[in-house]
Amino acid sequence: MKYKNMENKTILKTYESLQEEIHKRDYENIKGLKCVITEEQWNYFLNVLPPLNWINEFKENTFLLSECLTENLYLKFISIEDKKFFCEIVEYDLTEEE
């Protein structure tokens, strides 16, 4: 259910497996977890809440789900060339404007 990306980090194959890992671990140990998601999942999370920190660079679009997992950990959604889709747990500190 896992494979390695170019940085030799494990990428889980499904969003469901990411959720399982989140529930198994302490919150200190979930930062950096990443999984493959479908285009449908990407669109769902893009539209379920207003996206936070939308970035459109070259062939990559990213945004954070505006509801945090805990304190400063968020789900970051990544689309590469509108063909590959990922979800990653990242640390993010809100600015006063956000």
N, C-alpha and C positions, 0 to 999 in steps of 0.2 A: 504493500500500500504506500510505499515511499520511494522517492528517487532523489538523486543529488543534482543540484544546479551547478552553474559554473564556479561559484564561490565555494563549492563542496559542502553546502548546507543542505540539510534534508528538506525536501518539499513534499508535503502530504498530497495525496492524489485527489482528495475530495474535501469540500467544505465540512461535511459531516465528520470526517476524521480530524479536522482541525478542532471542531467543537468537542470531540471526545478528549483530545489532548488538553484543551483548556480546562475541562472538568477534572482531569486527573492530576494536574499540576498546581503548585502554589503560583500565585500571580507573579511572583518574582522570577519565575522560570518559564513564562510564556512569551516574553518579548522575542521577536525574531522568527517565531513560528510562521510558516508560509504554506499555502495550499493552492492547488489548481482549482479554479471555479469555471462554471459555464458562462456563456454569454447571457443566458437568461438570469443567472444569479447576479451577474454584474449589473444588469438593467434593474433588477428588483432592488438591490441595495442603493443604486443611484437614485431611485425614485421613492423609496420608502420614507426617507427623511431628507431634509435639505443637505446636500453634500458640504463638507467642510474642507477647506484648503484644496480646492480644485486646481490641478496643474495640468497644462497641456503643453508638452515639450516634444518636439520632433515627431516621433512615431509612438509616443507613450502618453497616455492619460491616466492620472491618478486622482483619488479623492479619499478623504477619511469619512467614515460613518460618524455623524455628528454626536451620536450617543457613545460615550466612552465605556470600555469594559470595566475599568477601575482607575481611579485617580487620573493618571496621564497615559494610559494605554488605550489605543484605538485600533480599529480594523481599518487598514489601508487597502483600497481596491486599485488594481493595476490592469490596464488594458494595453497590450502591445500590438500595434498595427491593426486593432480591432479584430485580431485573430487568436491571440493568447490572453488568457485572463487569470489573474491571481488575487489572492487575499493574503495579507501579512499583518501580524500584530506589531505595531510600532509605538514608540514613545513619542509623545507630542505635548508640548506645553502651549496652552491657549494664550493668545494675546488679549489685551483688553478689549479690542474691537470684536473679537469672536465671542 
